[in-house]
Amino acid sequence: MSDRKPYKLLILDIIDSIATVTLHASPVNALSQLLLDEISTCFFKISQIQPRAVILTGNMNYGFSAGANIRELVNQNPQSNRQFFANLYQLFNQLENIPFPFIVAINRFAMGAGLELALCADIRVMDDNARVAAAGVNMGLVFGTQRLSRLVGLGQAKSMVLTGRQVFAHEAYDIGLVQYLSPPGQALNQAWKLAELIAQKSSLSVRGAKKVLNAGFDLPIDKGLHLEFEQLEKMLASEDFQQRTRAFLNKTAKN
């Protein structure tokens, strides 16, 4: 299933319960208000479908995203720009809290708000000729300070945020900003393979694991383990657990 309507700036494809959202806003997938609205609407629609995984990427010709649409911002007053960034924060929170696995495939570049968009995902795959930047200071903004520091550590985040420098793929991988590197142009294919692997697992346990990982990250370990045990109890009572354990035993017996 491929769905371009009612979207003008993105394409939604759904194959085998895996949704792929491709940003398609010429020339560099800048995040305009219209694109923010379309991403939000699209992910809300995906949530109703209950996919096993979703992938977000950018059209190969446009890159992943160059960040906020600067041409749009310079033509607006401060109040309108404040509302734009409030909407941007709201979108990022929406994406970060979706219950199903979320993978981003970064091609060419992810700059500023484009990098922050990628940081909302559970797993990031990056072409090894691509680059990213926490570019807020380059535009006179304070932006991108929180998710990045939690992912790569305070020192690495300061190195990126305070300089606004470009970070190439191998450095991004070394500091843990992305989890997988791919040959040029292959990030989406690698992301699809990961999504297929995840789709083979129990959707109940995958979503439960994501929920506990997110909720327990900043908690003391005893409280985190309590959340894990609550989810474990639910799974032990599920038909999915019974079916998978029986299938495992049958396979073991045949071998």
C-alpha positions as CSV (number, residue, x, y, z in Angstrom):
1,M,0.0,0.0,0.0
2,S,1.4,3.4,-1.0
3,D,-0.4,6.6,0.1
4,R,0.5,10.0,-1.3
5,K,-2.9,11.5,-0.7
6,P,-3.7,13.7,1.3
7,Y,0.0,14.4,1.8
8,K,1.9,16.9,-0.3
9,L,5.3,16.6,1.3
10,L,5.7,13.0,2.2
11,I,4.8,9.5,1.1
12,L,3.5,6.6,3.3
13,D,4.1,3.0,2.3
14,I,2.8,0.0,4.3
15,I,4.1,-3.4,3.4
16,D,3.8,-6.5,5.7
17,S,2.8,-4.4,8.7
18,I,5.9,-2.2,8.3
19,A,5.2,1.5,7.6
20,T,7.8,3.6,5.7
21,V,7.4,7.4,5.8
22,T,9.5,9.2,3.2
23,L,9.9,13.0,3.5
24,H,9.5,14.5,0.0
25,A,9.8,18.3,0.5
26,S,12.1,19.7,-2.2
27,P,14.9,20.8,-2.1
28,V,16.2,19.7,1.3
29,N,13.3,18.4,3.4
30,A,13.2,21.6,5.4
31,L,10.7,21.4,8.3
32,S,8.0,23.9,7.4
33,Q,4.7,24.1,9.3
34,L,3.0,22.2,6.6
35,L,5.5,19.4,6.8
36,L,5.2,19.3,10.6
37,D,1.4,19.0,10.2
38,E,1.7,16.2,7.6
39,I,4.2,14.2,9.7
40,S,1.9,14.5,12.8
41,T,-1.2,13.5,10.8
42,C,0.6,10.6,9.1
43,F,1.9,9.1,12.4
44,F,-1.5,9.4,14.0
45,K,-2.9,7.4,11.1
46,I,-0.1,4.9,11.4
47,S,-0.9,4.5,15.1
48,Q,-4.5,3.5,14.2
49,I,-3.1,0.8,11.9
50,Q,-0.9,-0.7,14.7
51,P,2.2,-1.6,12.6
52,R,4.9,-3.8,13.8
53,A,7.5,-1.1,13.1
54,V,7.8,2.3,11.3
55,I,10.7,3.7,9.4
56,L,11.2,7.4,8.7
57,T,13.6,8.5,5.9
58,G,14.1,11.3,3.4
59,N,13.9,11.2,-0.4
60,M,17.3,10.3,-1.7
61,N,17.6,13.5,-3.7
62,Y,16.7,15.8,-0.8
63,G,18.5,14.2,2.2
64,F,16.9,13.4,5.5
65,S,16.2,17.0,6.6
66,A,18.2,20.2,6.7
67,G,16.2,21.4,9.7
68,A,13.7,24.1,10.3
69,N,12.6,26.1,7.2
70,I,14.7,29.2,7.7
71,R,13.0,31.0,4.8
72,E,9.7,30.6,6.5
73,L,11.0,31.7,9.9
74,V,12.6,35.0,8.7
75,N,9.3,36.1,7.2
76,Q,7.4,35.6,10.4
77,N,7.2,37.7,13.6
78,P,8.6,36.4,16.9
79,Q,5.2,35.2,18.2
80,S,4.6,33.2,15.0
81,N,8.1,31.7,15.3
82,R,7.4,30.9,19.0
83,Q,4.3,29.0,17.9
84,F,6.2,27.1,15.2
85,F,8.8,25.8,17.7
86,A,6.0,25.0,20.2
87,N,4.5,22.9,17.4
88,L,7.9,21.4,16.6
89,Y,8.4,20.3,20.3
90,Q,4.9,18.8,20.3
91,L,5.6,16.8,17.2
92,F,8.9,15.5,18.6
93,N,7.1,14.4,21.8
94,Q,4.5,12.7,19.7
95,L,7.1,10.7,17.7
96,E,9.2,9.9,20.8
97,N,6.2,8.4,22.6
98,I,4.7,6.2,19.8
99,P,4.3,2.7,21.2
100,F,5.7,0.7,18.3
101,P,9.4,0.5,17.2
102,F,10.6,3.5,15.3
103,I,13.6,3.5,13.1
104,V,15.2,6.4,11.2
105,A,17.3,6.0,8.1
106,I,19.6,9.1,7.6
107,N,20.7,9.8,4.1
108,R,23.0,12.7,3.1
109,F,22.4,15.0,6.1
110,A,20.3,15.7,9.2
111,M,20.9,19.2,10.5
112,G,19.5,21.1,13.4
113,A,15.8,20.2,13.9
114,G,16.4,17.5,11.3
115,L,18.9,15.9,13.7
116,E,16.4,16.3,16.6
117,L,13.8,14.6,14.5
118,A,16.1,11.6,14.0
119,L,16.8,11.5,17.8
120,C,13.1,10.8,18.5
121,A,13.6,7.3,17.0
122,D,14.5,4.1,18.9
123,I,17.2,3.1,16.4
124,R,19.1,5.2,13.8
125,V,20.8,3.9,10.6
126,M,23.1,6.2,8.7
127,D,24.7,6.2,5.3
128,D,28.5,6.2,5.9
129,N,28.8,9.3,3.7
130,A,26.2,11.3,5.5
131,R,26.6,14.0,8.1
132,V,24.7,15.5,11.0
133,A,24.9,18.7,13.1
134,A,23.3,20.3,16.2
135,A,23.3,23.5,14.3
136,G,21.2,25.8,16.6
137,V,24.1,28.1,17.6
138,N,24.8,28.7,13.9
139,M,21.4,30.3,13.6
140,G,21.6,32.1,17.0
141,L,19.3,29.6,18.7
142,V,19.4,27.4,21.9
143,F,18.2,24.1,20.6
144,G,19.0,20.4,20.6
145,T,20.5,20.2,24.1
146,Q,18.5,17.5,25.8
147,R,17.9,14.4,23.7
148,L,21.5,14.5,22.3
149,S,23.1,14.7,25.8
150,R,21.1,11.8,27.0
151,L,22.1,9.7,24.0
152,V,25.8,10.5,23.7
153,G,26.8,12.0,27.1
154,L,27.2,15.5,28.2
155,G,30.7,16.0,26.9
156,Q,30.0,14.8,23.4
157,A,26.8,16.8,23.3
158,K,28.6,20.0,24.4
159,S,31.2,19.4,21.7
160,M,28.5,19.3,19.0
161,V,26.0,21.9,20.4
162,L,28.5,24.6,21.4
163,T,30.3,24.5,18.0
164,G,27.5,23.6,15.7
165,R,30.1,21.6,13.7
166,Q,29.2,18.8,11.3
167,V,29.7,15.3,12.5
168,F,30.3,12.6,9.9
169,A,28.9,9.1,10.0
170,H,31.8,7.2,11.5
171,E,32.1,9.7,14.4
172,A,28.4,9.6,14.9
173,Y,28.6,5.8,15.2
174,D,31.6,5.9,17.5
175,I,29.9,8.2,20.0
176,G,26.6,6.2,19.9
177,L,24.5,8.7,18.1
178,V,23.6,6.1,15.4
179,Q,23.5,2.4,15.9
180,Y,24.2,1.2,12.4
181,L,26.2,2.4,9.4
182,S,25.4,1.4,5.8
183,P,27.1,1.9,2.4
184,P,26.0,5.1,0.6
185,G,22.4,5.0,-0.4
186,Q,21.6,1.9,1.6
187,A,20.4,3.2,5.0
188,L,16.7,2.6,4.1
189,N,17.5,-1.0,3.1
190,Q,19.4,-1.6,6.4
191,A,16.5,0.0,8.3
192,W,14.0,-2.3,6.5
193,K,16.0,-5.4,7.4
194,L,15.9,-4.3,11.1
195,A,12.2,-3.7,10.9
196,E,11.7,-7.2,9.3
197,L,13.7,-8.7,12.2
198,I,11.6,-6.9,14.8
199,A,8.4,-7.8,13.0
200,Q,9.2,-11.5,13.5
201,K,9.1,-11.0,17.3
202,S,6.1,-10.8,19.6
203,S,4.5,-7.4,19.1
204,L,3.3,-7.4,22.7
205,S,6.7,-8.1,24.1
206,V,8.4,-5.6,21.7
207,R,6.1,-2.8,22.7
208,G,6.3,-3.7,26.4
209,A,10.1,-3.7,26.2
210,K,10.1,-0.3,24.6
211,K,7.8,1.1,27.2
212,V,9.9,-0.2,30.1
213,L,13.2,0.9,28.4
214,N,11.8,4.5,28.0
215,A,10.1,4.7,31.4
216,G,12.9,3.1,33.4
217,F,15.9,5.0,31.8
218,D,16.1,7.7,34.5
219,L,14.8,5.6,37.4
220,P,16.8,3.8,40.1
221,I,17.4,0.2,39.0
222,D,15.0,-1.3,41.6
223,K,12.1,0.9,40.3
224,G,13.1,0.0,36.7
225,L,13.1,-3.7,37.5
226,H,9.7,-3.3,39.1
227,L,8.3,-1.9,35.8
228,E,9.9,-4.7,34.0
229,F,8.3,-7.3,36.3
230,E,4.9,-5.7,35.8
231,Q,5.3,-6.2,32.0
232,L,6.7,-9.7,32.4
233,E,3.6,-10.7,34.4
234,K,1.4,-9.5,31.6
235,M,3.4,-11.5,29.0
236,L,3.4,-14.7,31.1
237,A,-0.4,-14.6,31.0
238,S,-0.6,-14.0,27.3
239,E,-1.5,-16.5,24.5
240,D,1.5,-15.3,22.6
241,F,3.9,-16.5,25.2
242,Q,2.2,-19.9,25.3
243,Q,2.4,-20.3,21.5
244,R,6.0,-19.2,21.2
245,T,7.2,-21.4,24.0
246,R,5.4,-24.4,22.5
247,A,6.8,-23.7,19.1
248,F,10.3,-23.4,20.6
249,L,10.0,-26.8,22.4
250,N,8.6,-28.4,19.2
251,K,11.5,-27.1,17.2
252,T,14.0,-28.3,19.8
253,A,12.5,-31.7,19.9
254,K,12.8,-32.1,16.1
255,N,16.5,-31.1,16.3
